[in-house]
Amino acid sequence: MSLLVVGLSHRSAPVSVLERAALNADAQAKLLQDTLAAEPATEAAVLATCNRIELYADVDKFHAGVAELSTLLAQHSGVGLEELTPYLYVHYEDRAVHHLFSVACGLDSMVVGEGQILGQIKDTLARAQELHTAGRLLNDLFQQALRVGKRAHSETGIDRAGQSLVTFGLEQLAVREPVGEWARGKRAVVIGAGSMSSLAAATLARAGVAEVVVANRTLERAERLAEILGETGGTGVTVRAVPMDAVADELTRADVAVSCTGATGLVLTGDVVSAAVAGRVPAEARLGEVPAQSRSGSAGTAQRPLDTGEEPCPFDLSTARGFSVAGEAAVAGMDAASLEQHGAWVDNAPAGRREAAAPDPQAEAEAIAALVAAANRTGRLPERRCPSPSAAAARPAVLALLDLAMPRDIDAAVHRIPGVRLVDIESLAEASADAPMAADVEQVRSIVSDEVAAFGAAQRAAHITPTVVALRTMAADVVAGEMARLEGRLPGLEDKQRAEITQTVRRVVDKLLHAPTVRVKQLAGEPGGAGYADALRTLFDLDPQTVALVSRADRTNNENDDPNRGRA
C-alpha cells in the first residue's frame, strides 16, 4: 500500500484560501482524470467539502507523488502553487489512513462529531467509482472509512459532542437564545436544494419556523424538496418553492435565510440585502453604523472625513483612525485603484497627520502596497470576519443570514448593514475553535487507532496472498510432475495404489508448507511485513510473473464480485 493524501482544510488554511481553491463537480472530475494520467498515481479520489479539499492517490513514489499531486491541486483550484504550498498537508500510508478515518468520525470537522461528513465520503467514493479512478485500495479504504465512522457514532456519544454545521450555524445566529425559541414563528428562505440546503430546510422546519421558502436555480429540484418537507408533516410549517429570481422579493418578508449553492459568484449582494431590510430597521439602530458595501463587493465612497483639519480622506475611515492593518475593516472591499488613491493620500499627508494616523509611515506604506497586490489578485480586499457574538447580540437583527457555501454565496460586507446579522464559514471556524470537546472524543480516537492497525494488517496480509498462492501452485505442479514420472517408471500401478500415493505426496507437501505459509501471513500483518513476501519468493525461487498473474486474477475476481468497483 502506497496511499498518499495531499490537501488543505480549515485547520491548515484561512477561509479566504479555501474559498478560492474550491472545486466544482466538473473541476473535481477533471482533477481525477489528470491525476490518473500522471505517472506516480494508479488510483485517485477527491474529497471536497465546504471546509476541506483533499486528493487521495495510490502512488509508487512518495516524493514524485507529493510534487505531482500538489501541482495538480494548484492547477485545478486556480491558486498558484507557491501561494497554496504553505497551506497543504501531506499524509502517507498509515498516517493517511488515520487521517481519513478521523475525518469520517468527525474528529477533524469544524464541528467535532458532526455526521454529515459520512455522506460526503460516500459521494466521494461513488464519484471515483463512476469515473473508474478507484481501484482496490481506495475502494477498500473509503468503504472501511464509512464503517469506522458509523461505528464511532453507534458505539460512543460523539454525537453529543457535535452537531451538523447547519445546527451550529443557527445557534450562532440565535446567540444566547435556544434555537427553538429564536426560530419559532419566523419566515425562512433556503437558497439551494442540495444536501446541505435540504438539511437546513428540515432543521428550520423542526425548529418551529412558520414558513420555509425554497429557491433553486432548477425550480423542479426546489419543488421536490418542498414536496418532501411537506410529506414529513407534523410540523405545521408552510413550504413553498420559488425560482431564483424571486429571492430578492422573498427576502423582504423573511426573518432568516440560509444559502448553500454551487455558484461561483455571489448569490446575495449588498444591494439585495440592503433593499430587503429597507424600512424594517428602527432609526435608532441605524445610528453609527457603517454603510454597506455595494453591488459586486467594491467599496462605497461615502464622504465622512476624519476630523484632522487637513484635506479629508476620500473614503470613509471612521472605523479606524487613519489606516492600519488593525483597521483593515475600514477599507475592506476596496479595489486596487481605490487603495492606491488612499495610499497617495497617506503619502501626501502633512507630517502631523501622518504621525497621528500611523506611527511608522514606512510600515504603513508597505501595508497598503501589500493590500493593493492582494486586491489586484482577488479583485477586492476580503472583508473582515463577522462581529463578535457580543457585538452581534447588542444590535437588533431583522434579517439573519447563514452562508454555508464555499466559495461564499453572500457578500461578507453585509454584516455591516444595520439590521443584518451574518454567520458564514469563517465566523463558524472562529466559534468552533472555542467549542468544548466531549469526553467521548478520546474513545473515538481509540477506535480510529484500532481500525487503522486492523486495516493496515489486512492490507499487508492481502499483499502476501498472491505469493502464498503462487507457492502452493508451484508445489501442486511439482506433485503432478513427480506422479507423472512415477507413472512412467511403474506403469502397472493399480488406480487405487496410484491414488493413495498421490494423496500421500500431497499430504507431505501440505504439511511442509503449512507452518511457513501461516506464519508468513501473520508476520505480513506487522509493520514492515512486506519483506516476508520478498523472502518467500526468493527462498522458493518463485517466478515474479506467476505472482503478478495471481494478483491480477484476484483483483479481477473482486471487481466482478462488486460491479461498483472502479478499475485498479
Secondary structure, DSSP 4 states (H G I P E B T S, - for coil): --EEEEEEETTTS-HHHHHHH---HHHHHHHHHHHHHSTTEEEEEEEEETTEEEEEEEES-HHHHHHHHHHHHHHHH-S-HHHHGGG-EEEETHHHHHHHHHHHTTTTSSSTT-SHHHHHHHHHHHHHHHTT---HHHHHHHHHHHHHHHHHHHHS-HHHH---HHHHHHHHHHTTS-HHHHHTT-EEEEE--SHHHHHHHHHHHHHT-SEEEEEESSHHHHHHHHHHHHHH-SS--EEEEEEGGGHHHHHTT-SEEEE----SS-SB-HHHHHHHHTTTS-HHHHTTPPPPPPTTSPPP------SSSSSPPSS--TTSSS--GGGGGGTTT--HHHHHHHHHHHHTS-HHHHHHH-S-HHHHHHHHHHHHHHHHHHSSPPPPPPPPHHHHHHS--SEEEEE--SS-SB-GGGGGSTTEEEEEHHHHHHHHTTSPPPTHHHHHHHHHHHHHHHHHHHHHHHHHHHHHHHHHHHHHHHHHHHHHHHHHH-TT--HHHHHHHHHHHHHHHHHHHHHHHHHHHHHHTSTTTHHHHHHHHHHTT--HHHHHHHHHHHHHHHHHH-TT----
